[in-house]
Amino acid sequence: VDLGQFTREVAPEAGALVRDPFMLRVVLVLNPEARDLAGLKSQVERRRDLFRHIIWRELLPAKSDAELRKSATVDKLATEIKDRINKELASARDAQESITQVLFPDGKLPERR
């Protein structure tokens, strides 16, 4: 399920004049072993705005501009998104993870200087 694109301007490093863009497109991979895969997909699509809000207001603001310049942050962010959305979906699902993977098919990370 495609949650869309998230963009944030990253403050320039010392001496730089131009702000660098940080951009990721977030795609959730549903658990193929879910009992009701169609129902799960429908639920995730209905709650898409909530999940976008969680990423915008909870997860991305917690990252400093310096962290967003590190490629390892993307892997950490994928894990955080997956865990947070699975937590949000847990009340409606059994102990099984609803989201098995978070992908970033398109992205632009600020260059490290």
N, C-alpha and C positions, 0 to 999 in steps of 0.2 A: 504494500500500500504506500503510495507516494505521498509524503507529507509536504512536499514542496521545497522551496529554496529559502535558506536563511543567510542573510548577509549582515555583516557588521564591519564598520570602519575601525581599523586598528591604528592607534596613535603612532605617529612616526617615532623611530628611534632617535636618540640624541643627534641633532644636527640635520635631520632629514626634514624636508619641507612638505612632502606629499604624504597623505594618509594612505595606508595600504588596505585593500579589501580582503576580508575573510568571508568566503562563501562556500556553503555546502548545500547540496540537495540531499534530503533525508528520505530513505526508502526503508520501510519495515518489511521483513520477511516473516510471514506467518508460519507457525508450527504446522507442517504438513500432517502430523499425527493427531491433530486436534480432532475431537469427536465430531464437532459440527463446524467444519472449516468455513462453509458459506456463512453461517451465523457469526463466526468470529470476524470474518472479513467485513461483514455488514456493521458489526459493533465498532470495529476500529474506524471504518469510514464515517460512521455517525459521530464519533468522538474525535475526529481529526482536528477540529479547532481547539479542543482541550489539550491534545497532545502537542500541537504547535505552541500553544500558550506555555506549557510546561518547559519546552525547549527554550523559548524566548525569554521567559521570566525567571526560571529557576536554574537551568543548566548553563546556558551561554553567559549570563552575567557573572556567574561564579568563576569564570576563566579570565585571568588577566590578559592584557595585550601581549605580554611576554610569553605567556603559555600558548596563546593562539599562533605564535610564530613557530612553535615546535611541532614537528610532524607526529610525534608520539601522542600529542594531545588529541589528535583525531581518533586514534584507537581508544583512548580513555573515554572520550566523549561518546563513542559508539556504545561502549559498555554501560556508561551512565544512562544513556537514552533507553537502551534495552531494559535495564534493571528498573528504571523509573516507570516506564510504560507497562511492563509486566506487573509491577506493584499496583498500578492503577487498575489493571484488568483483573487482578487476582480475586476481587470480590465476586466477580461473575463467572470465574473459571475454577476448576479444581487445581490441584498442586502443580499441574503441568504448565510449563512456560507457554504463553500465547505467542510471544515474539521470540524467534530463535536467533535472529541476526538483524543488525542495522547496517545498511549499505550507504555509501556516499558515491553514487555514480558520477556526479559532476562536482567539482570543487576547485576553489582557488585559495591557496594559503598564502599569507604574506611571506615575502622572501626574507630569509635570515641574512643579515648583513654582517 
